[in-house]
Amino acid sequence: MPIDNLKALLKLKQEIRPFELLGRSLAYNPYLPRLSLEQLKRPKETPLAHALLALDLRQDLEQFLKNLQKAQESQALALLLDFTPLYAKEPSLEMLDLLGYVRRLCTKPLISKDLIVDRYQILEALVYGVDALVLDPSLLQKDLKDMLAYTTHLGLLGIVQVASVADLKNAILARARALYIVQDFKEILQLVPQGLVILKDLNNPPIDPTNSYGVDGLVLWG
């Protein structure tokens, strides 16, 4: 089970580098968050949504580096790294070190989509140079508000994933300011309060005024 594999890896990492030690490493951390809510928000006079590129972490390293170079040279505002498929089997520590590797090679802001269930993961993301985190209400449930607040406290941009009306309700109660709508977009969009930054997947590129309607950023999966 993905969650079981995540918990096993998280336990191992906490044994190697406890939370307190991880926190002290921030004293010499060279990375500062580079993505703000205002940067992600689409200017009203702009007809096209921002492009966000999602990279497939399941590819071999050589292909991944080629795609990373293309992403670096693109006009995309930021990159989204989705770690969730990797928990189908027990992931290695080296796999998660990929975050630091990408941070050194790419100047674009990084958005991490992971199975986040513990504050340790949020602090670790900051240490590795992540700029924003996608938080899943179905995993965090009643802890969503506290985890979102902790993300913001560390200077990272918190983006709440919304796959249902219940997720949207929880995101609003948690005072989320950015949403990533992954299903039933049109139905949910009608219920979203004004003023929130909205991201969604784009299944049929390119970006145009029609698919940009109602959103600030479109996630392109390569």
C-alpha positions in Angstrom: 0.0 0.0 0.0 1.3 3.5 -0.9 0.7 4.9 2.6 2.4 1.9 4.3 5.5 2.4 2.1 5.4 6.1 2.9 5.3 5.5 6.6 8.2 3.0 6.4 10.3 5.5 4.5 9.4 8.4 6.9 10.3 6.3 9.9 13.7 5.5 8.4 14.4 9.1 7.5 13.5 10.3 11.0 15.9 7.8 12.5 18.7 9.0 10.3 18.0 12.7 10.7 15.5 13.6 13.5 13.2 16.5 13.2 15.3 18.7 15.5 18.5 18.0 13.5 16.6 18.7 10.3 15.4 22.0 11.7 19.0 23.1 12.7 20.1 22.5 9.2 18.1 25.5 8.1 20.8 27.7 9.7 23.0 26.9 6.7 20.3 26.2 4.1 21.1 28.1 0.9 17.6 28.0 -0.5 14.9 30.6 -0.2 11.3 30.0 -1.5 10.8 31.6 -4.9 7.1 31.2 -5.6 4.5 33.6 -4.1 0.8 33.6 -4.4 0.9 36.8 -6.4 3.3 35.3 -8.9 1.0 32.3 -9.4 -2.1 34.6 -9.9 -2.9 35.4 -13.5 -3.1 39.2 -14.2 -6.7 40.1 -15.1 -5.7 41.6 -18.5 -3.8 38.4 -19.5 -6.0 36.0 -21.6 -3.8 32.9 -21.1 -3.2 31.0 -17.9 0.3 30.3 -16.6 1.9 27.1 -17.8 3.2 24.7 -15.2 5.1 21.6 -16.3 4.7 18.3 -14.6 7.7 16.0 -14.8 7.4 12.2 -14.7 9.7 11.0 -12.0 9.3 7.3 -13.0 11.6 7.8 -16.1 15.2 6.7 -16.1 17.7 9.4 -15.0 19.0 10.1 -18.5 15.5 10.8 -19.9 14.5 12.7 -16.8 17.5 15.0 -17.2 16.6 15.7 -20.9 13.1 16.6 -19.9 14.4 18.8 -17.1 16.6 20.7 -19.5 13.6 21.2 -21.9 11.6 22.4 -18.9 14.3 24.8 -17.9 14.4 26.3 -21.4 10.6 26.6 -21.6 8.3 29.5 -20.7 6.7 27.6 -17.9 6.3 29.5 -14.6 7.1 26.5 -12.4 7.7 22.8 -12.4 5.5 20.2 -10.6 7.1 17.1 -9.3 4.6 14.3 -8.5 6.1 11.8 -6.1 2.9 9.9 -5.4 3.2 7.2 -8.1 6.6 6.2 -6.7 5.0 4.8 -3.5 3.5 1.9 -5.4 6.6 0.1 -4.1 8.8 1.1 -1.2 10.8 4.1 -2.4 14.5 4.7 -1.7 16.2 7.5 0.0 18.1 8.3 -3.2 14.8 8.8 -5.0 13.7 11.5 -2.7 17.1 13.2 -2.8 16.1 14.0 -6.4 14.5 17.1 -5.1 17.8 18.6 -4.1 19.3 17.5 -7.4 16.6 19.3 -9.4 16.9 22.4 -7.3 20.6 22.7 -8.2 20.0 22.2 -11.9 16.8 24.3 -12.5 16.1 27.9 -11.7 12.3 27.5 -12.0 10.2 27.3 -8.8 9.4 23.7 -7.7 6.0 22.5 -6.6 6.1 19.2 -4.8 3.1 16.8 -4.9 3.6 14.1 -2.3 1.7 12.1 0.2 2.3 14.6 3.0 1.0 13.4 6.4 3.7 14.8 8.8 5.3 18.1 9.6 8.7 16.4 9.0 8.0 16.2 5.3 7.2 19.9 5.1 10.4 20.9 6.9 12.3 18.5 4.7 10.8 20.0 1.5 12.1 23.4 2.6 15.6 22.1 3.3 15.6 20.5 -0.2 14.7 23.7 -1.9 11.0 23.2 -2.7 8.9 26.4 -3.2 5.4 25.1 -2.9 3.6 22.0 -1.6 0.3 20.3 -2.7 -1.6 19.2 0.4 -4.4 16.5 0.1 -7.4 17.0 2.4 -8.3 13.3 2.0 -5.0 12.4 3.7 -4.8 15.2 6.3 -8.5 15.5 7.1 -8.8 17.5 10.4 -5.1 18.3 10.3 -5.3 20.2 7.0 -5.6 23.6 8.6 -2.6 23.1 10.9 -0.5 21.6 8.2 -1.4 24.4 5.8 -0.5 27.0 8.5 2.8 25.3 9.1 3.6 25.3 5.4 2.9 29.1 5.3 4.9 29.6 8.5 8.0 28.2 6.8 7.6 30.5 3.9 6.3 27.9 1.4 3.2 28.3 -0.7 0.5 25.8 0.3 -1.8 24.6 -2.5 -4.7 22.4 -1.5 -5.7 19.6 -3.9 -9.5 19.5 -4.6 -11.1 16.4 -6.0 -14.6 16.8 -4.6 -17.0 19.3 -3.1 -16.0 17.9 0.3 -12.4 18.7 -0.4 -13.3 22.2 -1.4 -15.3 22.8 1.8 -12.3 21.5 3.9 -9.9 23.8 1.9 -12.1 26.8 2.5 -12.3 26.0 6.3 -8.5 25.6 6.3 -8.3 29.1 4.8 -6.5 27.9 1.7 -5.6 30.6 -0.8 -4.6 28.4 -3.7 -6.4 25.3 -5.1 -5.4 22.5 -7.5 -8.6 21.1 -8.9 -8.1 17.6 -10.3 -11.6 16.3 -11.0 -15.1 17.6 -11.9 -13.6 21.0 -12.6 -16.6 22.8 -14.0 -18.9 21.8 -11.2 -16.4 22.7 -8.4 -15.3 25.9 -10.1 -18.9 27.3 -9.7 -18.5 26.9 -5.9 -15.1 28.4 -5.5 -15.1 31.8 -3.7 -13.6 34.7 -5.6 -10.1 35.7 -4.9 -8.5 32.2 -4.7 -5.7 31.1 -7.1 -6.8 28.1 -9.1 -4.8 25.5 -10.9 -6.0 22.5 -13.0 -4.7 19.9 -15.4 -4.7 20.5 -19.1 -5.4 17.4 -21.1 -5.4 18.9 -24.5 -2.7 21.6 -25.1 -1.9 24.2 -26.2 -3.1 26.8 -23.7 -5.7 29.1 -25.1 -8.3 31.6 -23.8 -11.0 28.9 -23.7 -9.1 26.4 -21.5 -7.7 29.4 -19.5 -11.2 30.4 -18.4 -11.5 30.6 -14.6 -7.9 29.4 -13.9 -4.6 31.0 -13.1 -2.4 28.1 -14.0 -2.6 25.0 -16.2 -0.6 21.9 -15.4 0.9 20.2 -18.5 1.8 16.6 -18.1 4.7 15.3 -20.2 
